[in-house]
Amino acid sequence: MNIRRLGYGVVTVVAGSLLVGCAAGDRSESTATPAAGPPSAARIIDIRIANGEVSPVNTRTEAVVGQSIVLRVDSDTTDELHVHSTPAHTFPVAAASGQEFGFAVTVPGQVEIELHHTGRTVTTLLVRQ
């Protein structure tokens, strides 16, 4: 009889541990990734500034809440990238190739990414849940 009780106690502890582990896992996933599935791969946006021209300009880019966004910049002049998200991000652009700036958007909606000195909107992120 004591062995049977011990067996039930072990099963109860193991089952309880599994439930707590699953609940903790769900909590961390819901804050970092969309509820619909696994985290998405990083969205990479290549930006080129050369001879006063910017590419791309006024495009639309889809993203998911929590997804990593990487801006890869080649520029022949200094400028500043502004990401109009909540919270906002500002990245100094040097006159150099191979610059990378990363961030994630935590609030769904439309987020403009613009070059401050050039006055151009590079892209608008369409961020969904």
KEKE-3310 file (N, C-alpha, C; in steps of 0.2 Angstrom, whole numbers, plus 5000, padded with zeros to 4 digits):
npx = (5004:5010:5019:5011:5005:5017:5020:5009:5012:5024:5020:5011:5019:5028:5019:5014:5026:5028:5017:5019:5031:5027:5018:5027:5035:5025:5022:5035:5036:5025:5028:5039:5037:5025:5008:5004:5013:5030:5045:5048:5060:5074:5070:5078:5083:5090:5099:5104:5114:5119:5128:5118:5106:5094:5090:5080:5065:5051:5045:5035:5036:5033:5031:5032:5026:5038:5048:5065:5072:5084:5094:5103:5116:5124:5133:5138:5138:5136:5122:5106:5096:5079:5068:5051:5044:5036:5045:5054:5068:5084:5098:5114:5121:5136:5148:5151:5153:5143:5137:5126:5111:5100:5084:5068:5051:5038:5025:5010:5006:5009:5025:5036:5052:5065:5076:5084:5092:5092:5079:5070:5058:5062:5056:5040:5036:5024:5018:5012:5002)
npy = (4994:5007:5008:5009:5021:5029:5028:5034:5047:5050:5050:5061:5072:5072:5074:5086:5094:5094:5101:5114:5117:5117:5128:5138:5139:5142:5155:5162:5161:5168:5181:5184:5179:5178:5172:5163:5153:5147:5157:5169:5170:5182:5198:5205:5221:5228:5243:5256:5270:5282:5294:5304:5297:5286:5269:5256:5266:5272:5259:5244:5233:5217:5211:5203:5204:5205:5199:5199:5213:5218:5230:5233:5243:5252:5266:5282:5293:5302:5300:5298:5285:5283:5274:5273:5267:5260:5256:5270:5269:5275:5276:5279:5283:5279:5285:5272:5255:5240:5241:5237:5236:5232:5227:5225:5225:5228:5231:5229:5236:5250:5255:5267:5268:5279:5290:5303:5315:5315:5315:5305:5291:5275:5262:5256:5247:5234:5228:5214:5203)
npz = (5000:5004:4994:4983:4985:4985:4972:4965:4970:4964:4950:4951:4954:4943:4932:4936:4935:4922:4917:4923:4916:4903:4904:4907:4896:4886:4890:4888:4874:4869:4871:4864:4851:4837:4840:4831:4826:4824:4827:4814:4801:4800:4793:4780:4774:4761:4759:4749:4747:4736:4727:4729:4727:4733:4737:4742:4738:4746:4747:4752:4765:4772:4789:4805:4821:4833:4825:4819:4812:4800:4794:4781:4775:4763:4760:4753:4760:4775:4786:4794:4800:4804:4813:4814:4826:4840:4854:4846:4835:4831:4820:4816:4801:4792:4780:4772:4768:4771:4783:4797:4805:4818:4824:4832:4830:4841:4842:4832:4816:4805:4800:4797:4789:4788:4780:4788:4785:4771:4768:4764:4763:4765:4767:4771:4785:4786:4799:4806:4818)
capx = (5000:5014:5022:5006:5005:5023:5020:5005:5015:5029:5016:5008:5025:5030:5014:5014:5032:5027:5012:5023:5036:5023:5015:5032:5037:5020:5023:5040:5035:5020:5030:5044:5035:5018:5005:5002:5018:5037:5047:5050:5067:5075:5068:5084:5082:5096:5098:5110:5114:5125:5127:5112:5101:5092:5087:5074:5062:5044:5042:5031:5039:5029:5035:5028:5028:5044:5053:5071:5073:5090:5095:5110:5117:5130:5132:5144:5138:5133:5114:5103:5090:5074:5062:5046:5040:5036:5049:5057:5075:5088:5104:5119:5124:5142:5150:5154:5149:5143:5134:5120:5107:5095:5079:5062:5045:5034:5018:5008:5004:5013:5031:5040:5059:5066:5083:5083:5095:5090:5072:5067:5056:5065:5051:5035:5035:5018:5019:5005:5002)
capy = (5000:5012:5008:5012:5029:5032:5028:5040:5053:5052:5052:5067:5077:5072:5077:5093:5097:5094:5106:5120:5118:5119:5135:5143:5139:5146:5162:5166:5161:5173:5188:5184:5177:5178:5166:5158:5148:5148:5164:5170:5172:5189:5201:5209:5226:5231:5250:5259:5278:5283:5300:5307:5293:5281:5263:5257:5272:5271:5252:5241:5227:5214:5209:5200:5207:5201:5197:5203:5217:5220:5235:5232:5249:5254:5273:5286:5299:5301:5301:5295:5281:5283:5269:5276:5262:5261:5262:5272:5268:5279:5273:5284:5280:5282:5284:5266:5249:5234:5243:5233:5239:5227:5229:5221:5229:5224:5233:5229:5242:5253:5258:5270:5269:5285:5293:5309:5321:5314:5316:5299:5285:5269:5257:5256:5240:5232:5223:5210:5199)
capz = (5000:5004:4987:4978:4987:4982:4964:4963:4972:4959:4944:4952:4954:4936:4928:4938:4933:4915:4916:4924:4911:4897:4905:4907:4889:4883:4892:4885:4867:4868:4872:4859:4844:4836:4842:4825:4824:4826:4825:4807:4799:4800:4787:4779:4770:4759:4757:4745:4746:4732:4722:4731:4726:4738:4734:4739:4741:4747:4746:4757:4768:4777:4795:4810:4828:4836:4820:4818:4806:4799:4789:4778:4772:4759:4759:4751:4764:4782:4787:4800:4799:4809:4813:4818:4829:4847:4854:4840:4834:4827:4818:4813:4795:4790:4773:4772:4766:4775:4790:4799:4811:4819:4829:4831:4831:4846:4841:4825:4812:4799:4803:4792:4790:4784:4780:4791:4781:4764:4768:4760:4766:4762:4766:4777:4787:4788:4804:4809:4823)
cpx = (5004:5018:5018:5006:5011:5023:5015:5008:5020:5025:5013:5013:5027:5025:5014:5020:5031:5022:5015:5028:5033:5021:5021:5035:5032:5021:5029:5039:5030:5023:5036:5042:5027:5015:5004:5007:5025:5039:5050:5058:5068:5073:5074:5082:5089:5095:5105:5109:5120:5123:5121:5106:5100:5089:5086:5071:5054:5041:5038:5035:5035:5034:5030:5030:5033:5049:5059:5071:5080:5091:5102:5111:5124:5129:5138:5143:5135:5125:5112:5097:5085:5069:5057:5041:5039:5039:5052:5065:5078:5095:5108:5122:5130:5143:5154:5150:5148:5140:5127:5117:5101:5090:5073:5056:5040:5026:5016:5006:5009:5019:5035:5048:5062:5074:5082:5086:5093:5083:5068:5064:5058:5060:5046:5034:5027:5018:5012:5007:5004)
cpy = (5006:5013:5011:5019:5032:5033:5033:5046:5055:5054:5059:5073:5077:5076:5085:5097:5098:5100:5113:5121:5120:5126:5140:5144:5143:5154:5166:5166:5167:5180:5189:5183:5177:5171:5161:5153:5150:5155:5164:5172:5179:5192:5206:5214:5229:5238:5253:5267:5279:5289:5303:5303:5287:5275:5258:5264:5270:5264:5250:5234:5224:5211:5206:5203:5202:5199:5202:5206:5219:5224:5235:5238:5250:5261:5277:5293:5298:5303:5298:5291:5281:5278:5271:5271:5264:5255:5264:5270:5273:5276:5278:5280:5283:5281:5278:5260:5244:5236:5239:5236:5234:5230:5224:5226:5225:5226:5233:5236:5244:5257:5261:5270:5274:5287:5301:5315:5321:5316:5311:5294:5279:5264:5259:5248:5239:5226:5220:5205:5192)
cpz = (5000:4997:4982:4979:4984:4975:4962:4965:4966:4952:4945:4951:4947:4932:4930:4935:4925:4913:4917:4919:4905:4898:4904:4900:4885:4884:4889:4877:4865:4868:4866:4852:4843:4838:4837:4824:4827:4824:4817:4807:4799:4793:4786:4773:4768:4756:4754:4745:4742:4727:4723:4730:4731:4735:4740:4741:4740:4745:4752:4759:4773:4783:4800:4817:4831:4831:4820:4812:4805:4793:4787:4774:4769:4758:4757:4755:4770:4782:4793:4798:4805:4808:4817:4821:4836:4851:4847:4840:4829:4826:4814:4807:4793:4783:4773:4770:4771:4782:4791:4805:4812:4825:4828:4833:4835:4846:4834:4822:4807:4802:4798:4794:4785:4785:4782:4786:4774:4763:4764:4764:4762:4761:4772:4779:4789:4793:4807:4814:4821)
residu = (MET:ASN:ILE:ARG:ARG:LEU:GLY:TYR:GLY:VAL:VAL:THR:VAL:VAL:ALA:GLY:SER:LEU:LEU:VAL:GLY:CYS:ALA:ALA:GLY:ASP:ARG:SER:GLU:SER:THR:ALA:THR:PRO:ALA:ALA:GLY:PRO:PRO:SER:ALA:ALA:ARG:ILE:ILE:ASP:ILE:ARG:ILE:ALA:ASN:GLY:GLU:VAL:SER:PRO:VAL:ASN:THR:ARG:THR:GLU:ALA:VAL:VAL:GLY:GLN:SER:ILE:VAL:LEU:ARG:VAL:ASP:SER:ASP:THR:THR:ASP:GLU:LEU:HIS:VAL:HIS:SER:THR:PRO:ALA:HIS:THR:PHE:PRO:VAL:ALA:ALA:ALA:SER:GLY:GLN:GLU:PHE:GLY:PHE:ALA:VAL:THR:VAL:PRO:GLY:GLN:VAL:GLU:ILE:GLU:LEU:HIS:HIS:THR:GLY:ARG:THR:VAL:THR:THR:LEU:LEU:VAL:ARG:GLN)
# end
